[in-house]
């Protein structure tokens, strides 16, 4: 199975576009969301301006999972500014972006091919002395003369480039044409004994970016540029959907999961829609949960595929438990997304609790800030946490975190009524994300706050148990 890396260009294209409506704060939020999605690379624009430089410097210390890549050209000053902005980045990368087609060399940077060939190895070599990861991006590669393209790529690789990007700037390539170009470049690198990764930027002017990307991956590309907006690259959601549906047959996989991508898009739709009165830059309707194609006759392999589609990675034992519970429930009622989430929370990874709820006190009202005091028991000792929050449940969750000493990302939170009437029993479902994995917890009580705390603790106990046994 080939692991394909995702490099997202949303922020870079937003900074370079005169039509972008993303504010500085929103670009920060987009980057944080991409990082939470385990996006392999987040691409940033050149840091020649103060705003772009400040953006990279602000993101550098907070991006934990992704490579932060800053663009530079054939100018040492641009490379120096890029590296200065990346000084506090956990995973820095410099991208030396150079036009390689006759038209772009002549009219974009005003240089002849000979001059480009002189400057490329020198600037790549210099960037390599500052940053361990250097990308060499060939702008308008698909309209470049192949002999020249091979020569300039080889010079960059020998100078220290760790990745070569082929960019279809015009966006007019067909899959078979891109396939031919990939074969030429990879054959040249192999003949020269150079083992370097190749990525592709497939513009979507002909609505064929995803098809081109898949073709290039099958030819040997290991990284694909994506975007949440515009036509500079295939949509991230489209690539994730393609790999989710056909990854096994195409022998490719990515780190991003469809449920998390859809959730991130919903957040971004809301963010943009709130600011612009409903019109948003993402150019599509908010994604909807698709109905699960499950009935009581579904076999275990089909149920496991649904479990993975929902974003869970369970052991064989837990998959069997979930399937057994699914069969029991499906005999009585239709199983949809919510029912399946509850089944997973109830049946999978039930562990001896490290933390148990002793009691809680909530103070809330329309004229005070809600506060919560939660007492938990661990190893026979009672531990208290006190916190305030935006609401009583948020305050309770923060109080629990004070006891546990770890902040967990709340991926989802749902409350449903199990029975009817004024004394109805509430069922709470909590999903927490930790170290890239999803953990669900379930809690039942006549008090929705109590049910929520129990569900939260149920998920935390699973995380603690999993961490101890890794």
ZIPEBEL-V712736 format. One record per helix or strand of 3 or more residues. SS is the DSSP state (H for helix, E for strand). FROM is the first residue (numbers start at 1). LEN is the number of residues. If there is no record, write none. Layout:
BEGIN
{{SS;FROM;LEN} {SS;FROM;LEN}}
END
This chain:
BEGIN
{{E;5;4} {H;10;7} {H;24;13} {E;41;4} {H;50;11} {E;67;6} {H;76;10} {E;92;8} {H;102;6} {H;113;18} {E;134;6} {H;141;3} {H;146;13} {E;163;6} {H;175;17} {E;197;6} {H;209;11} {E;223;5} {H;236;15} {H;258;19} {H;300;10} {H;316;15} {H;337;11} {E;356;10} {E;368;11} {E;381;8} {H;392;13} {E;409;9} {E;426;9} {E;437;9} {H;448;21}}
END
